[in-house]
């Protein structure tokens, strides 16, 4: 049962992180509007699955395991990654989509830069989480 919950959890994480790989391909305001419409629906479903599987982990693992300090810190860092996605990338996507310009080059360039920064910081945080899961430092 654990692997079933883990599989759906990882699929939802992949759906949310896919935005990092799809933003560089956006070339115009119209394309950004279409992408934003699709991504908002996908993001909503991924959020539901993440919350459901997060709750599911309480039933398929022990409460003591989930309450270890390294696990709590990992979960906070994990939520911070998704907060950055919502805060910076969704705001940038909305800014481009609401632009009155046809191509919005300046806004798209800013969005790509934000995407790069969020992507690199996310990789760093995921690496920290992986380190904590391997070493269980505290």
C-alpha positions as a Markdown table, in Angstrom:
| # | Residue | x | y | z |
|---|---|---|---|---|
| 1 | Unk | 0.0 | 0.0 | 0.0 |
| 2 | Unk | 2.9 | 2.3 | 0.7 |
| 3 | Unk | 4.2 | 2.1 | -2.9 |
| 4 | Unk | 0.7 | 2.8 | -4.2 |
| 5 | Unk | 0.5 | 6.1 | -2.2 |
| 6 | Unk | 4.1 | 6.9 | -3.0 |
| 7 | Unk | 3.5 | 6.4 | -6.8 |
| 8 | Unk | 0.5 | 8.8 | -6.8 |
| 9 | Unk | 2.4 | 11.3 | -4.7 |
| 10 | Unk | 5.4 | 11.3 | -7.0 |
| 11 | Unk | 3.1 | 11.7 | -10.1 |
| 12 | Unk | 1.5 | 14.7 | -8.5 |
| 13 | Unk | 5.0 | 16.2 | -7.7 |
| 14 | Unk | 6.0 | 15.6 | -11.3 |
| 15 | Unk | 2.9 | 17.3 | -12.6 |
| 16 | Unk | 3.6 | 20.4 | -10.4 |
| 17 | Unk | 7.3 | 20.5 | -11.3 |
| 18 | Unk | 6.6 | 20.1 | -15.0 |
| 19 | Unk | 6.0 | 23.9 | -15.2 |
| 20 | Unk | 9.8 | 24.4 | -14.7 |
| 21 | Unk | 10.4 | 22.6 | -18.0 |
| 22 | Unk | 7.5 | 24.0 | -20.0 |
| 23 | Unk | 7.9 | 27.7 | -19.3 |
| 24 | Unk | 11.1 | 28.1 | -21.5 |
| 25 | Unk | 9.0 | 27.0 | -24.5 |
| 26 | Unk | 6.4 | 29.8 | -24.2 |
| 27 | Unk | 6.9 | 32.3 | -27.1 |
| 28 | Unk | 3.7 | 34.5 | -27.1 |
| 29 | Unk | 1.0 | 35.9 | -24.9 |
| 30 | Unk | -1.7 | 33.7 | -26.5 |
| 31 | Unk | 0.4 | 30.6 | -26.0 |
| 32 | Unk | 1.0 | 31.6 | -22.3 |
| 33 | Unk | -2.8 | 32.1 | -21.8 |
| 34 | Unk | -3.5 | 28.6 | -23.1 |
| 35 | Unk | -0.8 | 27.1 | -21.0 |
| 36 | Unk | -1.9 | 28.9 | -17.9 |
| 37 | Unk | -5.5 | 27.6 | -18.4 |
| 38 | Unk | -4.3 | 24.1 | -18.7 |
| 39 | Unk | -1.7 | 24.4 | -15.9 |
| 40 | Unk | -4.2 | 25.8 | -13.4 |
| 41 | Unk | -6.5 | 22.8 | -13.8 |
| 42 | Unk | -3.5 | 20.4 | -13.6 |
| 43 | Unk | -2.2 | 22.2 | -10.6 |
| 44 | Unk | -5.5 | 22.0 | -8.8 |
| 45 | Unk | -5.7 | 18.3 | -9.3 |
| 46 | Unk | -2.1 | 17.8 | -8.3 |
| 47 | Unk | -2.8 | 19.8 | -5.1 |
| 48 | Unk | -5.7 | 17.5 | -4.2 |
| 49 | Unk | -3.6 | 14.4 | -4.9 |
| 50 | Unk | -0.7 | 15.7 | -2.8 |
| 51 | Unk | -2.9 | 16.5 | 0.2 |
| 52 | Unk | -4.7 | 13.1 | -0.2 |
| 53 | Unk | -1.4 | 11.2 | -0.4 |
| 54 | Unk | 0.1 | 13.2 | 2.4 |
| 55 | Unk | -2.8 | 12.1 | 4.5 |
| 56 | Unk | -2.4 | 8.6 | 3.2 |
| 57 | Unk | 1.2 | 8.5 | 4.4 |
| 58 | Unk | -0.1 | 8.7 | 8.0 |
| 59 | Unk | -2.0 | 5.5 | 7.4 |
| 60 | Unk | 0.7 | 3.5 | 5.6 |
| 61 | Unk | 3.7 | 4.6 | 7.8 |
| 62 | Unk | 4.1 | 5.0 | 11.5 |
| 63 | Unk | 3.3 | 8.3 | 13.2 |
| 64 | Unk | 6.7 | 8.1 | 15.0 |
| 65 | Unk | 8.5 | 8.0 | 11.6 |
| 66 | Unk | 6.6 | 11.1 | 10.3 |
| 67 | Unk | 7.3 | 13.1 | 13.5 |
| 68 | Unk | 11.1 | 12.8 | 13.4 |
| 69 | Unk | 12.8 | 16.2 | 13.2 |
| 70 | Unk | 14.6 | 15.5 | 9.9 |
| 71 | Unk | 11.2 | 14.5 | 8.3 |
| 72 | Unk | 9.5 | 17.6 | 9.6 |
| 73 | Unk | 12.2 | 19.8 | 8.3 |
| 74 | Unk | 12.1 | 18.0 | 4.9 |
| 75 | Unk | 8.4 | 18.5 | 4.7 |
| 76 | Unk | 8.7 | 22.2 | 5.4 |
| 77 | Unk | 11.4 | 22.6 | 2.7 |
| 78 | Unk | 9.2 | 20.5 | 0.3 |
| 79 | Unk | 6.3 | 22.9 | 0.9 |
| 80 | Unk | 8.6 | 25.9 | 0.4 |
| 81 | Unk | 9.4 | 24.6 | -3.1 |
| 82 | Unk | 5.7 | 24.5 | -4.0 |
| 83 | Unk | 5.2 | 28.0 | -2.4 |
| 84 | Unk | 7.9 | 29.4 | -4.7 |
| 85 | Unk | 6.3 | 27.9 | -7.7 |
| 86 | Unk | 3.0 | 29.5 | -6.8 |
| 87 | Unk | 4.4 | 32.8 | -5.7 |
| 88 | Unk | 6.8 | 33.5 | -8.5 |
| 89 | Unk | 6.0 | 31.5 | -11.5 |
| 90 | Unk | 2.2 | 31.7 | -11.3 |
| 91 | Unk | 2.5 | 35.4 | -10.8 |
| 92 | Unk | 4.8 | 35.7 | -13.8 |
| 93 | Unk | 2.5 | 33.6 | -15.9 |
| 94 | Unk | -0.5 | 35.7 | -15.0 |
| 95 | Unk | 1.5 | 38.9 | -15.7 |
| 96 | Unk | 2.3 | 37.6 | -19.2 |
| 97 | Unk | -1.2 | 36.3 | -19.9 |
| 98 | Unk | -2.8 | 39.6 | -18.9 |
| 99 | Unk | -0.4 | 41.7 | -21.0 |
| 100 | Unk | -1.9 | 43.7 | -23.8 |
| 101 | Unk | 1.1 | 43.1 | -26.0 |
| 102 | Unk | 1.2 | 40.5 | -28.7 |
| 103 | Unk | 4.5 | 38.9 | -27.8 |
| 104 | Unk | 5.4 | 40.6 | -24.4 |
| 105 | Unk | 9.1 | 39.9 | -24.9 |
| 106 | Unk | 10.2 | 41.8 | -21.7 |
| 107 | Unk | 7.6 | 39.9 | -19.5 |
| 108 | Unk | 8.5 | 36.6 | -21.1 |
| 109 | Unk | 12.2 | 37.2 | -20.5 |
| 110 | Unk | 11.5 | 38.1 | -16.9 |
| 111 | Unk | 9.4 | 34.9 | -16.5 |
| 112 | Unk | 12.2 | 32.8 | -18.0 |
| 113 | Unk | 14.7 | 34.3 | -15.5 |
| 114 | Unk | 12.3 | 33.7 | -12.6 |
| 115 | Unk | 11.8 | 30.1 | -13.8 |
| 116 | Unk | 15.6 | 29.6 | -13.9 |
| 117 | Unk | 16.1 | 31.0 | -10.4 |
| 118 | Unk | 13.2 | 29.0 | -9.0 |
| 119 | Unk | 14.4 | 25.8 | -10.8 |
| 120 | Unk | 17.9 | 26.1 | -9.5 |
| 121 | Unk | 16.8 | 26.9 | -5.9 |
| 122 | Unk | 14.3 | 23.9 | -6.1 |
| 123 | Unk | 17.1 | 21.6 | -7.2 |
| 124 | Unk | 19.2 | 22.8 | -4.2 |
| 125 | Unk | 16.3 | 22.3 | -1.8 |
| 126 | Unk | 15.5 | 18.9 | -3.2 |
| 127 | Unk | 19.2 | 18.0 | -2.7 |
| 128 | Unk | 19.0 | 19.1 | 0.9 |
| 129 | Unk | 15.9 | 17.0 | 1.4 |
| 130 | Unk | 17.6 | 14.0 | -0.2 |
| 131 | Unk | 20.6 | 14.5 | 2.1 |
| 132 | Unk | 18.4 | 14.5 | 5.1 |
| 133 | Unk | 16.6 | 11.4 | 4.0 |
| 134 | Unk | 19.8 | 9.5 | 3.5 |
| 135 | Unk | 21.7 | 10.7 | 6.6 |
| 136 | Unk | 18.8 | 11.5 | 9.1 |
| 137 | Unk | 21.0 | 14.1 | 10.8 |
| 138 | Unk | 18.6 | 14.9 | 13.7 |
